[in-house]
């Protein structure tokens, strides 16, 4: 999993400018830097991989259905 880059000093300063105490700002930044945040790019990659697997499964199911129908037609003849 990729991580995000964050300027912790700037983040703390911006939070302090918004009214957070130094301890609160440091706590928020600590939580963010230790969290398993995911970027949009990572989500897109995972979705593309999932979509590829979904298409493979659909192709296999379709082939199985067609083979079953052809088998039934053969038996009926």
C-alpha positions as CSV (number, residue, x, y, z in Angstrom):
1,X,0.0,0.0,0.0
2,X,1.3,3.4,-0.8
3,X,1.3,6.3,1.6
4,X,0.8,10.0,1.3
5,X,3.5,12.5,1.8
6,X,2.7,15.3,4.3
7,X,4.6,18.3,5.5
8,X,4.0,17.7,9.2
9,X,5.4,21.1,10.3
10,X,3.2,23.0,7.8
11,X,0.2,20.9,8.8
12,X,0.7,21.7,12.5
13,X,1.1,25.4,11.7
14,X,-2.1,25.4,9.7
15,X,-4.0,23.7,12.4
16,X,-2.7,26.1,15.0
17,X,-3.8,29.0,12.7
18,X,-7.3,27.5,12.8
19,X,-7.4,27.5,16.6
20,X,-5.9,24.1,17.5
21,X,-3.5,24.1,20.4
22,X,0.0,22.9,19.7
23,X,-0.7,19.5,21.4
24,X,-4.0,19.1,19.5
25,X,-2.4,19.9,16.2
26,X,0.5,17.5,16.8
27,X,-2.0,14.8,17.8
28,X,-4.0,15.3,14.6
29,X,-0.9,15.1,12.5
30,X,0.3,12.0,14.3
31,X,-2.9,10.3,13.7
32,X,-2.8,11.2,10.0
33,X,0.8,10.1,9.5
34,X,0.2,6.7,11.3
35,X,-3.0,6.0,9.5
36,X,-3.2,3.7,6.5
37,X,-4.5,6.3,4.1
38,X,-5.0,5.4,0.5
39,X,-4.6,7.6,-2.5
40,X,-7.0,7.9,-5.3
41,X,-4.4,6.3,-7.6
42,X,-4.2,3.2,-5.4
43,X,-8.0,2.9,-5.3
44,X,-8.1,3.2,-9.1
45,X,-5.4,0.5,-9.5
46,X,-7.3,-1.9,-7.2
47,X,-10.6,-1.2,-9.0
48,X,-9.0,-1.9,-12.4
49,X,-7.6,-5.2,-11.1
50,X,-11.0,-6.1,-9.7
51,X,-12.7,-5.2,-13.0
52,X,-10.3,-7.5,-14.8
53,X,-11.1,-10.4,-12.5
54,X,-14.8,-9.7,-12.9
55,X,-14.6,-9.9,-16.7
56,X,-12.7,-13.2,-16.5
57,X,-15.3,-14.7,-14.2
58,X,-18.1,-13.5,-16.6
59,X,-16.3,-15.0,-19.5
60,X,-16.0,-18.4,-17.7
61,X,-19.6,-18.3,-16.7
62,X,-20.8,-17.5,-20.2
63,X,-18.6,-20.3,-21.6
64,X,-20.1,-22.7,-19.1
65,X,-23.6,-21.8,-19.9
66,X,-23.0,-22.1,-23.7
67,X,-21.4,-25.5,-23.2
68,X,-24.4,-26.6,-21.1
69,X,-26.9,-25.4,-23.7
70,X,-24.9,-27.2,-26.5
71,X,-24.8,-30.3,-24.4
72,X,-28.6,-30.3,-23.9
73,X,-29.2,-29.6,-27.7
74,X,-26.9,-32.6,-28.5
75,X,-28.9,-34.9,-26.1
76,X,-32.2,-33.8,-27.6
77,X,-31.2,-34.6,-31.1
